[in-house]
Amino acid sequence: MYVHESGSFRRGAARIGDALFQWGSRTYVMGVINATPDSFSGDGVGGNVEAALAQARSFEEWGADIIDVGGESTRPPSIYAGSEPVSADEEMSRVLPVIGAIARDVALPISIDTHKAEVAREAVAAGAAMINDVWALRRDPGMASVAAELGVHVALMHNQDHTRYDDVVPDVISRLEWLRDQAVDAGVPRERIALDPGIGFGKTAENNLEILRRLDEFDALGQPLLVGASRKSTIGYVLDLPVEERVEGTAATVALSIAGGADIVRVHDVKEMVRVARMSDAVVRGWSAG
C-alpha cells in the first residue's frame, strides 16, 4: 500500500509486513538484534535464539516499530579489529532461526541486514519484510533482482571503501540518488525504497558530524530517510567513551536526526531511544494533551 502527496515519497503511507508506516507523521524506531559473536556494539547474541527472542519481545514492549536482524558484523576493519566476513551459509545459520522465532512470536515487522542475495531470499521466506543492505544492492550481483522479485521494502545505504569527497553532503546525496535509480531500474518500486546516508561507513568522524548537521538537505531525495548513528565510533571520538557508555551521545544524534528530518532511526538502546524519539517528535512535529 502506498499513498503520496506533492510528488514526495517521504509523505504518505507504506505497509511493511503488517505494519503501516505513515511517513511524516512521526519517527519510527528500528531496534537492532545482532545475531553475531562479534558485534561492534557488544550486544551480539550469537546463536542464542532465546536471547534474541527475549530482546525482540522487549523491543516490542518498549515501543519499537521494526526489528533489524543481522548475522554478519559490518564494522569497518580499519577501525575495529576482528570483524571477519562470513559465508552465506554461516550467516543464514545465525539469522534464520532468529527471524523465524521472532516472526512467530512478535507482531513487529522484521528487516534483514545483509548484502547477500541468498541470505535475503531465505530471510524473507522465514518472515522478514524488509532488506537493509549496507552496500545498497551493489555488492552481490544478484541482490537487486532478488529484492525486486521478493517485493519487499529495501533500505539502501551509502557506503564506499575510502573517505575522499569534494563536498561530503552533496556527494553522498548524489550517490544515493544514483543508487535509488539503479534499484528502480532493476525493478524495485521507488515507493519501497528508504535511503540511509551511512553514518560511519566510508566517512571520517568530521564527515559524519557534517552529515548529521546538514541532514535536512537529504529531503531533496524525496525518499524516507533512515539514520543509524547508534553507539558509533564518532560518538566515541567526540566524547572519548567506550561503546558501552555512548547512550547519551546516541540520544543526541537521535534527537538531532529527527530535527533534521529522519523518518527511521536505527538504534541499539531501544527503551531509551523510543523515549528520545517521542520527545523529539513532540518538539519537531507538535504535541497536544488531547
C-alpha positions as CSV (number, residue, x, y, z in Angstrom):
1,M,0.0,0.0,0.0
2,Y,1.3,3.5,-0.8
3,V,-0.2,6.9,-1.0
4,H,1.9,10.0,-1.8
5,E,1.3,13.7,-1.9
6,S,3.1,16.6,-3.6
7,G,5.3,14.2,-5.5
8,S,7.3,13.2,-2.4
9,F,7.8,9.6,-1.4
10,R,8.6,11.0,2.1
11,R,4.9,11.7,2.6
12,G,2.1,9.2,2.5
13,A,2.0,5.6,3.8
14,A,3.7,2.4,3.2
15,R,3.0,-1.1,4.5
16,I,6.0,-3.1,5.7
17,G,4.8,-6.5,6.7
18,D,1.6,-6.0,8.6
19,A,2.5,-2.5,9.9
20,L,1.5,0.8,8.3
21,F,4.2,3.4,8.3
22,Q,2.8,6.9,7.8
23,W,5.8,8.9,6.7
24,G,5.9,12.4,8.1
25,S,3.6,11.7,11.0
26,R,6.2,10.6,13.5
27,T,9.7,9.0,13.7
28,Y,9.9,5.2,13.6
29,V,12.4,3.3,15.7
30,M,14.3,0.3,14.3
31,G,15.7,-1.9,17.0
32,V,18.9,-3.8,16.3
33,I,19.4,-7.5,17.0
34,N,22.9,-8.7,16.2
35,A,22.9,-12.5,15.7
36,T,26.7,-12.3,15.7
37,P,29.5,-13.1,18.1
38,D,31.5,-10.0,17.1
39,S,29.1,-7.0,17.0
40,F,30.9,-3.7,17.4
41,S,28.3,-2.6,19.9
42,G,29.0,-5.5,22.2
43,D,25.4,-6.8,22.2
44,G,25.6,-9.8,19.8
45,V,23.5,-12.8,20.8
46,G,25.4,-15.2,18.6
47,G,23.3,-18.4,18.1
48,N,21.2,-17.9,21.2
49,V,17.7,-17.8,19.7
50,E,16.0,-17.5,23.1
51,A,18.1,-14.5,23.9
52,A,17.3,-12.9,20.6
53,L,13.6,-13.6,21.1
54,A,13.6,-12.1,24.6
55,Q,15.3,-9.0,23.1
56,A,12.6,-8.7,20.4
57,R,9.8,-9.1,23.0
58,S,11.4,-6.3,25.0
59,F,11.7,-4.1,21.9
60,E,8.0,-4.6,21.2
61,E,7.1,-3.8,24.8
62,W,9.3,-0.6,24.7
63,G,7.7,0.7,21.6
64,A,10.0,-0.2,18.7
65,D,8.4,-0.2,15.2
66,I,10.6,-2.6,13.4
67,I,13.4,-5.1,14.2
68,D,16.6,-5.3,12.2
69,V,18.3,-8.7,12.4
70,G,21.9,-9.1,11.2
71,G,24.2,-12.1,11.1
72,E,27.5,-10.5,9.9
73,S,29.3,-7.7,11.6
74,T,29.7,-4.7,9.3
75,R,32.1,-2.7,11.5
76,P,34.9,-1.2,9.4
77,P,38.1,-3.4,9.7
78,S,40.3,-0.3,9.5
79,I,38.8,0.9,12.9
80,Y,37.8,-2.3,14.7
81,A,39.8,-5.5,14.7
82,G,38.2,-8.9,14.5
83,S,35.4,-8.3,12.0
84,E,35.6,-11.2,9.6
85,P,33.4,-11.9,6.6
86,V,31.2,-14.9,6.9
87,S,29.8,-17.2,4.2
88,A,26.1,-17.1,3.2
89,D,25.6,-20.5,4.9
90,E,27.1,-19.3,8.1
91,E,25.1,-16.1,8.0
92,M,21.8,-18.0,7.4
93,S,22.6,-20.4,10.2
94,R,22.7,-17.3,12.5
95,V,19.7,-15.3,11.3
96,L,17.1,-17.7,10.0
97,P,16.3,-19.3,13.4
98,V,16.1,-15.9,15.0
99,I,13.9,-14.4,12.3
100,G,11.6,-17.5,12.4
101,A,11.2,-17.3,16.1
102,I,10.5,-13.6,16.2
103,A,8.1,-13.8,13.3
104,R,6.1,-16.4,15.2
105,D,6.0,-14.6,18.5
106,V,6.3,-10.8,17.9
107,A,4.0,-8.6,15.9
108,L,6.7,-6.2,14.7
109,P,7.9,-6.3,11.1
110,I,11.4,-7.7,10.6
111,S,14.3,-6.3,8.5
112,I,17.2,-8.5,7.4
113,D,20.5,-6.7,7.5
114,T,22.5,-8.4,4.7
115,H,24.2,-7.7,1.4
116,K,23.9,-11.3,0.2
117,A,21.0,-12.3,-2.2
118,E,20.8,-15.8,-1.0
119,V,20.5,-14.7,2.7
120,A,17.9,-12.1,1.8
121,R,15.8,-14.6,-0.1
122,E,15.8,-17.1,2.7
123,A,15.3,-14.4,5.4
124,V,12.1,-13.2,3.6
125,A,10.9,-16.7,3.4
126,A,11.4,-17.0,7.1
127,G,9.4,-13.9,7.9
128,A,11.4,-10.8,7.1
129,A,9.6,-7.9,5.3
130,M,12.5,-5.6,4.5
131,I,16.1,-5.8,3.3
132,N,18.6,-3.4,4.9
133,D,21.7,-3.5,2.7
134,V,24.8,-1.6,3.7
135,W,26.1,-1.9,0.1
136,A,22.8,-0.7,-1.5
137,L,22.2,-3.9,-3.6
138,R,25.6,-3.4,-5.3
139,R,28.0,-5.9,-3.5
140,D,26.2,-9.1,-4.6
141,P,25.3,-9.1,-8.4
142,G,22.1,-11.0,-7.7
143,M,20.8,-8.7,-4.9
144,A,18.9,-6.1,-6.9
145,S,16.9,-8.7,-8.9
146,V,16.1,-10.7,-5.7
147,A,14.9,-7.6,-4.0
148,A,12.7,-6.7,-6.9
149,E,11.4,-10.3,-7.2
150,L,10.6,-10.5,-3.5
151,G,8.6,-7.3,-3.5
152,V,9.8,-6.2,-0.1
153,H,10.9,-2.8,1.1
154,V,14.6,-2.1,0.9
155,A,16.9,0.4,2.7
156,L,19.8,1.5,0.5
157,M,22.8,2.8,2.5
158,H,25.7,5.0,1.2
159,N,29.0,3.2,1.6
160,Q,32.4,3.3,0.0
161,D,35.9,1.9,0.5
162,H,37.5,5.4,1.1
163,T,36.8,8.7,2.7
164,R,37.6,11.1,-0.3
165,Y,34.9,13.7,-1.0
166,D,34.8,17.0,-2.8
167,D,31.9,18.0,-0.5
168,V,30.6,15.2,1.6
169,V,26.9,16.1,1.8
170,P,26.2,16.7,-1.9
171,D,28.5,13.9,-2.9
172,V,26.5,11.4,-0.6
173,I,23.2,12.8,-1.9
174,S,24.2,12.4,-5.5
175,R,25.4,8.8,-4.9
176,L,22.2,7.9,-3.1
177,E,20.1,9.3,-5.9
178,W,22.1,7.1,-8.3
179,L,21.7,4.1,-6.1
180,R,18.0,4.6,-5.9
181,D,17.7,5.0,-9.6
182,Q,19.7,1.8,-10.2
183,A,17.4,-0.1,-7.8
184,V,14.3,1.3,-9.6
185,D,15.8,0.3,-13.0
186,A,16.3,-3.2,-11.6
187,G,12.6,-3.4,-10.7
188,V,12.4,-2.2,-7.1
189,P,9.4,0.2,-6.9
190,R,10.5,3.6,-5.8
191,E,7.8,3.7,-3.1
192,R,9.5,0.7,-1.5
193,I,12.9,2.4,-1.0
194,A,14.3,4.1,2.0
195,L,17.7,5.8,1.9
196,D,20.5,5.9,4.5
197,P,23.4,8.3,4.4
198,G,25.6,5.7,6.0
199,I,27.0,7.3,9.2
200,G,30.3,5.6,10.0
201,F,30.7,3.9,6.6
202,G,33.4,5.3,4.3
203,K,33.5,8.6,6.3
204,T,35.6,10.3,8.8
205,A,34.2,11.5,12.2
206,E,34.1,15.0,10.7
207,N,32.2,13.7,7.7
208,N,29.7,12.0,9.9
209,L,29.1,15.1,12.0
210,E,28.7,17.3,8.9
211,I,26.1,14.9,7.5
212,L,24.1,15.0,10.8
213,R,24.4,18.8,10.9
214,R,23.1,19.1,7.3
215,L,20.6,16.2,7.3
216,D,17.8,18.4,6.1
217,E,19.4,18.6,2.7
218,F,18.7,14.9,2.1
219,D,15.0,15.9,1.8
220,A,15.8,16.7,-1.8
221,L,15.9,13.0,-2.5
222,G,12.2,12.6,-1.7
223,Q,12.5,9.2,0.0
224,P,12.0,8.1,3.6
225,L,15.3,8.7,5.4
226,L,16.9,6.1,7.7
227,V,19.7,7.2,10.1
228,G,21.8,4.9,12.2
229,A,24.4,6.6,14.4
230,S,23.8,4.5,17.5
231,R,26.9,3.8,19.6
232,K,29.2,4.5,16.6
233,S,32.8,5.5,16.7
234,T,32.2,9.2,16.0
235,I,30.4,9.4,19.4
236,G,33.4,7.6,21.0
237,Y,35.8,10.1,19.4
238,V,33.9,13.2,20.4
239,L,33.2,12.0,24.0
240,D,36.2,9.8,24.5
241,L,34.0,7.0,25.6
242,P,33.9,3.2,25.0
243,V,31.0,1.7,23.1
244,E,29.0,0.7,26.3
245,E,29.0,4.3,27.5
246,R,27.6,6.0,24.4
247,V,23.9,6.1,25.2
248,E,23.8,9.9,25.9
249,G,25.8,10.6,22.7
250,T,23.4,8.3,20.8
251,A,20.5,10.2,22.3
252,A,21.9,13.5,21.0
253,T,22.3,12.0,17.4
254,V,18.8,10.6,17.5
255,A,17.2,13.9,18.6
256,L,19.2,15.9,16.1
257,S,18.5,13.4,13.3
258,I,14.8,13.8,14.0
259,A,15.1,17.6,13.9
260,G,16.9,17.1,10.6
261,G,14.1,15.1,9.1
262,A,14.9,11.4,9.8
263,D,11.9,9.1,9.3
264,I,13.5,6.0,10.9
265,V,16.3,5.8,13.5
266,R,18.2,2.6,13.9
267,V,19.2,2.1,17.5
268,H,20.6,-0.5,20.0
269,D,19.2,1.1,23.2
270,V,15.6,0.8,22.2
271,K,13.9,1.7,25.5
272,E,15.8,4.9,25.9
273,M,15.7,5.9,22.2
274,V,11.9,5.4,21.9
275,R,11.6,8.0,24.7
276,V,14.0,10.3,22.9
277,A,12.2,9.9,19.6
278,R,8.8,10.6,21.2
279,M,10.1,13.7,23.0
280,S,11.8,14.9,19.9
281,D,8.7,14.4,17.8
282,A,6.7,16.4,20.3
283,V,9.0,19.3,19.7
284,V,9.6,18.9,16.0
285,R,6.2,17.7,14.8
286,G,3.9,19.1,17.5
287,W,2.0,17.7,20.5
288,S,-1.2,18.3,22.4
289,A,-2.6,16.9,25.6
290,G,-5.8,15.9,23.9
